Amino acid sequence: MRKFAAGFWDVPAGGVLPALAVVSVCFFLGGLAGCVLARYVGADAGESLSAYLTHYLQAAGSGALQEPSLPALIWSSLRWPALALLLGFTALGLLGLPILFAVRGFLLAFSISSFVRLFGRAGCLLAILVFGITGAVAVPVLFVLGVQSLLAARVLAGRFWGDGKHPVPYGKRYFLRCGMCAAALGVCILLDYLAVPALVSGLAGTLVKV
């Protein structure tokens, strides 16, 4: 198993788990903070968000909802993975990647918690439609890119500090993983553009009534 991990990641096998632990803990702590903050959102902000979501669902149920902008969907799907990828080419990724995962976890958990708080079970279903379908692919992609970028940033930082014993892991496997992640994100964009609006429109009436 260790040999397989070393071959897949093109780095010492023992380096993957610590990097995964770092980004996972940051993502979890950010998500926990998002849940807590959503719990204590003020009444005015909660009413505004509830009114906005109710209007959105009513428009979706009546067929008056405009089709999502493809450029906006592409930006929404690619911004987090792209930033994680870019941070892997600088030693600053050692600091930037944990912050990135904490912020991503915070925003995702805050959005889901707000839906559930405002609409109860219906909000849970809405969150699954809006975030869960594509998130089941996009979040693992972010973790793959984040782990390999953190490993690369650690090597770059080691070279800056005078420790050059590890080669920079920008080999074929590195960019092969990037290509596979890009393909997965392409699927996410298609789902967001074609499937998610149709599902939300189909269930909008039920969501508003619950």
N, C-alpha and C positions, 0 to 999 in steps of 0.2 A: 504493500500500500504506500509506503514512504517513497519507494522508487517510482511508483506511478505518479504520485503527487509532484515529485521533483521533475519528472519528465513533462508533465502537463504545464506546470508553472514556470519551468526553466529557471528555478531558484532553489536554494537549499530547502528541503521539505519542512524543516522546523520553522521556517520563516512565515509560512502561510497562516498557521493558526494564530500566532500573536497578532498579525495584521488584521485577521478576521475578527479577533476578539476586540481590538481597539475600535474598529468601525461599528461593530455590533453594539458595544456598550454606549458609544456616542449616539447612535441611532435610537437606542432604547431610552437613554436619559432625555434626549430631545423629545421623543414621543411622550414620555411621562410628563414632562413639563407642559406639552401641548394639551394633554388631557386635563391636567390640573387647571390651567388657565381657562380652558373652555368651560370648566365647571363654575368659574367665578366671573364670567363675562357679565358686565352690567346689564340691567334690564333694558335700557334704551338700545344698546347695541344688539341684544338678543332679539328685540322686537323688530329692529330694522332688518336683520338677517332673515328672520322668519318671514317677514313680508316679502322680501326679495325672492326667497326660495319658493314661497307659495305662488307668487306671480309667475315665476319661471315654470313651475309645474302646470299651472293653469294654461299658460301659453303652449306648453308641450302637448297637453291633453287636447287642446282645441286645434292643433295643427298649425298654429301661428308662429311656432318657434323657427327662427332662421337656421339654416344649415351652418354648422361650425366652419370657421375660416380655416382652410388647410394650412396656410403659413403659421397661424396662431397655434394650431395643434402640433405642428412640427417643432416650433419653438418650445412649447410646453413639454413635449416628450424628450427633447434632446438637451435642454439646458443643463439639467443636473448631471447626466452622464458625460456630456461634453466638458463640463467644468472638472469633473473627477478625472477625466482623461488628461486634460491639460495640466492639472496639478501633479501628475506623474512625471512631468518633464522638468520639474524644478524641485530643489530641496525644500522650498516653502510648502510643499505638499505635506510634509510631516506635521505642520500645524494646520494647514488649510483643509486637509481631508477630514480630520476629526470634526472641525467646525462645520464643514459641508454636511456631514452625516447627521450631526446634531440638529442643524437647521431643517434638513429634509424630514427627519423624524418628527420634529416639532410641528411643522406645517401640515404634514399628513395626518398626524394624530389630532391636531386642533380642528381640522376640517371635518374629519370623521366624527369626533366627539360632539362638535356643534350640530351636525345633522341629527345625531342620536338624541341629543338633549332637546332639540326643538321639536322633533317629530316622533320620538320614541321608536317603536318597531319599524314604522314607515321610514324614518330617517336612517335606520340601519340598512334597510333594503336599498334606499337611494344611495347610500355610501358605497354599498357593494357594486351597484351599477356604475357609478361615476368613477370610483377609485379602484374597486376590487378586480374588475375584469382585466384592465390593462396593468394594474399594479402587480398582479401575480407574475407578470413578466418583467415589468420595468424595474421593480425593486431588486430582484435577483441580479439583473443586468448592472444596476448601480453598485451592488456589492462586489460583483466580479471585477468591474473596472476600478472600484475603490481599493480593493485589496491589492491588485497588481500595481496600481499607481502608488500606494503607500510603500510597497516593497521597493519600487524604483526610486521613490523620493528618499527612502532611507539610504540606499546605495549612494545617491548623489550627495546627500548630506555627509555620509562617511568620507567621501572623497574630498569634500570641502574641509573636513576636519583632519585630513591627512591619512585616512584609512582607506586605501584603495585596493584591498585584497579581493573584493567582490566585483565581478564585471557588471556593467550596466545591462539590465535584462531586456533590452529592446531588440529581441530576436524575432524569428519567424512566428514562434508560438505567441509572443506578446501581441503582435498585430493580427494574428489569426483570431485570437480571442476578441480583439476589438471589432474585427469583421463580423464575427458571429453575434456579438452584442448589437452591432448596427442592424443586422438582419432582424433580430428579435424586436428592436425598437421600431423597425419598419412595420412589423405586424401590429405593434401597439398603436401606431398612428392610423393604420387602416381600421382597426377595431374602434378607435375613438371617432373616426370620421363616418363609418358606416353602421356599426352595430350599436354602440352606446346610445346615440340619439334616438334610434328606433326603439330600443328597449325602454328608455326613459319615457318616450311619448306613449308607448303602449301601456305603461303602468302608471302614468301620471294621474289619471283619475282616481285610482285606488289609493295612491300615495297621499293625495290631498284630502281624501275623505277620512283616512285612518287617523 
